[in-house]
Amino acid sequence: MSEARTRLLDTASRLFYADGLRAVGIDRVIAEAQVTRATLYRHFPSKDDLLVAYLTQIDEAIRGRMDAARSSGADPDDIIRTVAQAISDDIQGAGFRGCAFLNAAAEYPDPDHPVHHAVLEHREWFLRTMTELFAQTGKIDAEPAARHFVMLRDGAMTAGSLTDPQPICATFLRGIEGLLAYRSGLEADDVTALSNTP
């Protein structure tokens, strides 16, 4: 990747995440990246291409962290905990403004738009990966558990961008423990009680 392309993508990514995909225009990206318009269009023929590259970069980073967790040698329960803790850490990080993919989907709801396609592709991969992880724990209802995980994540990322993220993350992590405990044969009421324990 050329230096100019890297600078363009890094600048655009920072601006898109902070201020919104539609709110940030090409002229602002060019000015802050300190490149010419010709340079931008040589690497990204349209703004849509730049937006998809922004989401692809985030997707690749998340996939990399997932691969690292899965190759750590930890058991599946602890890999799921590691994934959940990484999400919690992100939510509590400086400048957190919610899930980049949910934000993008809200701005580009048209299912035929390439940005929407990029969002769905990432979410389908994440759900598929979490389903595999829950299956490896021996949980017979792995897909519903994975969908529950994704719902908890979505809720935590949304709420964590609106208010104090610490109690949000604590609730999120307790919810994940509840999912893992349910696999151990606890009754549903016991899982609910566990999830509500401070």
C-alpha positions, 0 to 999 in steps of 0.5 A, a space after each residue: 500500500 502506497 504512503 499516499 493511500 495509507 494517509 488517505 485511508 487513515 485520515 478518512 477513517 478518523 473523520 468518518 468515524 468521528 463525524 459520520 460518513 455522509 457529513 464528511 466530504 471528499 474535499 475535507 479528506 483531501 485537505 486533511 490528508 494533504 493530497 491532491 484530488 487526482 491522488 485521491 481518485 487514483 486510489 479511490 475512484 469514488 467516495 463509495 470506494 473510500 467508504 468501503 475501504 474504511 469499513 474493510 480496514 475495520 473488518 480486517 482489524 477485527 478479524 485479526 484480533 479474532 484470529 489471534 484469540 482463536 490461535 492462543 490455545 485457550 479453551 473455547 469458553 475463554 476465547 469467547 471471554 477474550 472476544 467479549 473483553 476486547 469489545 468491552 475495552 473498545 467501548 471504554 476507549 477514548 473517542 468511542 462513538 459506537 459500532 462503525 458498522 451499525 453507524 454505517 448501516 444507519 446512514 446507508 440503509 439501502 440494501 443494494 448500496 455497497 456500504 450496506 453490503 460491506 456491513 452485512 458481510 462483516 456481520 455475517 462473518 462475525 455471527 458465523 465465527 461466534 457460532 463456531 466458537 459456541 459449537 466448540 464449547 459443546 453448546 447444542 444451541 450454538 447459533 442462538 447463543 451466537 445471535 444472543 452474543 451479537 445482540 448483547 454486543 450491539 446493545 452494549 456498543 450503542 448504549 456505551 456511546 451514549 452514557 457511562 460505559 463502565 456499567 454498560 460493559 459490566 452488564 455486557 460481560 455478565 451477560 456473556 458469562 450467563 451464556 457460557 454458564 447455560 451450557 453447563 446445564 444451569 436452568 434458565 432462572 439460574 442463568 438470569 440470576 447469574 447475569 444480574 449478580 453485581 
